[in-house]
Amino acid sequence: MGRGRQVYVDDLVDASTIADRLGIAHRETVSNFVKRYPEFPEALGMWGRTRLWNWPDVESWARATGRLP
């Protein structure tokens, strides 16, 4: 079986953290990004009922789309 991608625990973020880092008032906006933009990074998985993303992936997307300087 092949090795998966290495992700650092400190880079795992939920929708609330993404919203905070992007200066968005509501975490629900992140859910809208997921639905509206197919290029938004895929969540890595779930922790309980919470979706988790790799922050460097989200940060790259946000910079490429002008949502983060």
N, C-alpha and C positions, 0 to 999 in steps of 0.2 A: 504494500500500500504506500502511495506517495505521501510526502510531507505537505502539510497545509501551509498556508501563509502565516508568517510570524506577526503577531499583533501584541503590543504591549498593553498590559492592564491599565496603565495610566492614560492610555489613549482611548479607552472605551468611554463613550458618552451616550446619554439618553436624550430624548427630545427636549427636555427642559434645559439641559446643559448646552445643547446646540443653539437653542433660542437665546440663551444668555450671551453666548459667545458671538452670535451674529447681531445682537442688539434688537432682537425681536421680542415684542411684549408677550406673546402667547405661544406656548409650546404646540398648540394645535396648528399653527402655521407650518411647523415642520411636517406634520402629517399631510398638509396640503401640498407641500413641496414633493413629498413622496408620490402622491397621486398625480400631480400635474406635470412633473418633470421626470421623464424616464431615465435621464442621465444622473439624477440624484443617486448618490451611493446607496447600494443595497445594505440593509442592516445585516450585521454579522450573525445575529441570533437574538435569543430572548433570555432574559434573567427574570424568571417569574413571568409577570405580564408586561414587562418593560422591554421594548426593543433597544438594542445597543448597536451603535455605529462606531467605526474607527475614525477618530477625529481627523487625522491627516487626510483621509479620503474626503470627508465633508469640507474641510478647510480648502482643499484643492478645488472642489466644485464651487464653493462660495467665492473664491478668488476669480475663477474663470467666468463666473456669471455676474461679477461686479457687486456681489453682496458683502464682500469683505475686501478692504483695501490691500 
